[in-house]
Amino acid sequence: MSLAQGRPYLAIPGPSTMPDRVLAAMHKPAPNIYEGEIEEIAARVAANLRRVAMSSSHVAIYIANGHGAWEASIANVFSRGDKVLSLVTGRFGNIWALNAAAMGVEVERLEFGLKSPADPARVEETLRADKGHEIKAVLLTHVDTATSVRNDVAGIRAAIDAAGHPALLMVDCIASLGCDEFRMDDWGVDVMVAASQKGLMVPPGLGFVWFSDKALEASRSSNMVTPYWNWHPRAFPEFVYQYFGGTSPTHHLFGLDESLKMILDEEGLPHIWNRHAALARAVWAAFETWGQGGDLALNIAEPEFRAHSVTAARIGGGGAERLRKWLETEAGVTLGIGLGMAEPGTPEADDFLRVAHMGHVNAHMTLGALATMEAGMQALNIPHGRGGIAAAAGEIAKGVAQA
Ligand SMILES: *Cc1c(COP(=O)(O)O)cnc(C)c1O
């Protein structure tokens, strides 16, 4: 007998759980796109996007997903033949690098495998060796959603500075913004990309690029950008249509306006960072306990380098894929698939899954997902250590007791 009836819970790393208030804010007729309310909303959303990035820089909004924001960032900053240093810690960093190369940028890669963060020492060494300062930018993924590694953005900036290198620092925060602490100005980030459907809790469809004055200066000599992707009119619009290169994404703006209000003016970023950290610790505690009695493990060994928005894990013998299917059909919970952790078609490809805890997620949702996972492991005879849910509950209790 399936017990999946009731409200389904999608615990995949994007689209994230959206607040009903965001959905309700979108449920109304379209406004006039030439004047009035839309002008105020566009200006307020742009200002609040800078606040959510902790930045006084500029922001361009695109009707696009994260891939579009990636492409916008590359098209504005570079000319064909320019060189970048790409730090790869998982599938998303890999694709950003491949896309840059496909657009005509020369990409030098530093690979850090699928279980480790980017090492600032190797970045410093590589930049020191670039005596002619040919490398124009360093590409980094804050949280690589495939491996759930969380990179030390400030540490990479410090490595660039220690090498005395002028490279821009460009960071993909698609899976971290609005979940993990991120400070664009304090951490010396020149370009940052994000999208609407993860920590910002809005349906997929908007991509964002923030850029510093230094990046703006670099963009003036780029020969790659085409009119739609050009960030100048979007960041410095005279008329409201210039924000969006055409018709406003009216309903996404209604939703984003509401979610940014909830994030910035109601819950507040520090609380949001702490909430995601506490939920993440509950997930880690469950897996660590389960792993004591079975072939289960978190992908990232060191807690310091684990994302607070998503957790990648391994359950051997194809257990991950069997558990994922059971949860969806029998319990109404959908977990994320493993991404890029093993060659598709090999037996190992079924050993990986991801639990998302990003966006509008609370203690009962995360504990509920973990407890149904434990039920699934019992039902499927997947060996696991006892007490995972008690350990997770303990972390939730500790998180609530925190000041
Ligand atoms: C989701 C994600 C992307 C891709 O975003 P899309 O909206 O699917 O194009 C890129 N980078 C990271 C880190 C992501 O999590």
The ligand as an SDF file (V2000), in Angstrom:
LIG
                    3D

 15 15  0  0  0  0  0  0  0  0999 V2000
   21.2210   24.6610  -10.9490 C   0  0  0  0  0  0  0  0  0  0  0  0
   22.6020   25.1250  -11.1670 C   0  0  0  0  0  0  0  0  0  0  0  0
   23.0510   25.6050  -12.4020 C   0  0  0  0  0  0  0  0  0  0  0  0
   22.1940   25.5740  -13.6210 C   0  0  0  0  0  0  0  0  0  0  0  0
   21.0720   26.3530  -13.4930 O   0  0  0  0  0  0  0  0  0  0  0  0
   19.8620   26.1550  -14.5360 P   0  0  0  0  0  0  0  0  0  0  0  0
   18.8530   27.1200  -14.0130 O   0  0  0  0  0  0  0  0  0  0  0  0
   19.4560   24.7340  -14.4530 O   0  0  0  0  0  0  0  0  0  0  0  0
   20.3760   26.5280  -15.8730 O   0  0  0  0  0  0  0  0  0  0  0  0
   24.3230   26.0920  -12.4850 C   0  0  0  0  0  0  0  0  0  0  0  0
   25.1500   26.0990  -11.4290 N   0  0  0  0  0  0  0  0  0  0  0  0
   24.7760   25.6110  -10.2310 C   0  0  0  0  0  0  0  0  0  0  0  0
   25.7430   25.6350   -9.1070 C   0  0  0  0  0  0  0  0  0  0  0  0
   23.4940   25.1190  -10.0640 C   0  0  0  0  0  0  0  0  0  0  0  0
   23.1050   24.6270   -8.8820 O   0  0  0  0  0  0  0  0  0  0  0  0
  1  2  1  0
  2  3  1  0
  2 14  2  0
  3  4  1  0
  3 10  2  0
  4  5  1  0
  5  6  1  0
  6  7  2  0
  6  8  1  0
  6  9  1  0
 10 11  1  0
 11 12  2  0
 12 13  1  0
 12 14  1  0
 14 15  1  0
M  END
$$$$
